[in-house]
Amino acid sequence: MLKHLHVHDDAEEKVWGKMPDDKAFGKAADTFQLISDATRLKILWLLCHHETCVNNIAIAVDMSAPAVSHHLRILKQAGLIVSRRDGKEMYYKLVDSDEAVLVHRAVDDILDIKCFL
């Protein structure tokens, strides 16, 4: 691909040489698609700041627990959140990964919030 590039300067060639592959862009697009849903975004924001149970999340987003569980399943399958069981309760929180930290930062920046954690 670079051999056909119309190069204007050295910086341009370096940028093109470091371009991630299509798989990486696909993964980024998938992540943005996940958080493009306002409910999932709100749930994710809550979980960025505090571990909590499905029932509390349902109250916060004004939805039924089963509807919230559906969104949590999507976020968990994407690797953005993790869960743990304590008795009958399931607790959720943001996973400790570079991708999740980046999403957390982006969400706070977009909402113009100064994170308190």
N, C-alpha and C positions, 0 to 999 in steps of 0.2 A: 504494500500500500504506500509506503513512504517514497518508493522510487518514482511514483507519479505525482507526488505532492508538489504543489507550486510554492516553494519556500521563499519567504520574504526576508527572513533573518534566522539566526541560530536558535533563538528562543522558540520560534514557531515549530521548528523541527523537534526540539526537545519535548514540547507539550504533546505533539502528535505521537512521539515515541513512547510516552508514558500513559497513553490512553488505555484505560481498562478494557478488557474484552467484553463482548456482548453479554456473556453470562453475568458478569459483575453489574452491568447496567440493568439487566433484567432483575437481579436481586434487589437493587436499589429501587427500581420502579415498583416491585411487589411490596416493599416496605412502605413506600409512599401511598400505594393503593390501600393498604391496611389502615393507615391513619387518616385517610381521606373521609372516612365515616365519622361524623361528629360524635356519635355515642362512643365508638371505640377510642376516639381521641380523648374524650372526657375520662373514660375508664383508665386509659393509659396514663393520663396526667395524674389521676388519683394514686395509681400504683407506683408511679415514679417517686411519690413523696411519702407513701405509707403502705405497709402491708395491711390488708383488710379482707374481710369475708364477703361472700357473694351477696348476702342480705344487706350489708351496709352499702355496697356498690349499687345495688338495686334501688335503695332509697336515694342515693346521691344522684342517680341518673333518671329517677322516676320511671322505672321499668320493672317488670316482673323478674323474679330471680331466674326463671328458665330463659328469658330473653337475654339477660345479662350473661348467663352461662354460655349461651351461643357465642357472644362476642368474646368472652374469655377463652373459649376453645380455639377460636381463630387466632387470637393473639398468642396463645400458648403454642399452637402448631407452628407459628411463625418464629418461635424462639425468643419472643420479646418479654414474656412473663413466665414465672414458675409458680407452682402451687405446693402447698403442704397441708396435710390433714391433721387436725387436732380434735379428737373425738368425732363428733358429727359435722363439725365445721371444716370447710375448705378455705384456706387463706391464700391470697395471691399477692405477688409483688413483682416489680421489675427485675428481670434477670440481670446478673452482673456480667455484662459483656460490652465490648466496644460499641457494637451496633445499638444496643439499648441505651447506653449513655449518650450516644450521638442523637438518637431520637428524643431522649429526655431534654437535652440541651436545645434542640430545634423547637420542640413544643414550647418550652419556657420562653425562648426568644420570640417565637411567633406570637405568643399570648402576652408578650412584654411583662413577664413575671420574673422577679428575682427569686431564684430557688432558695428556700430556707434550709435545705439539707446540704 
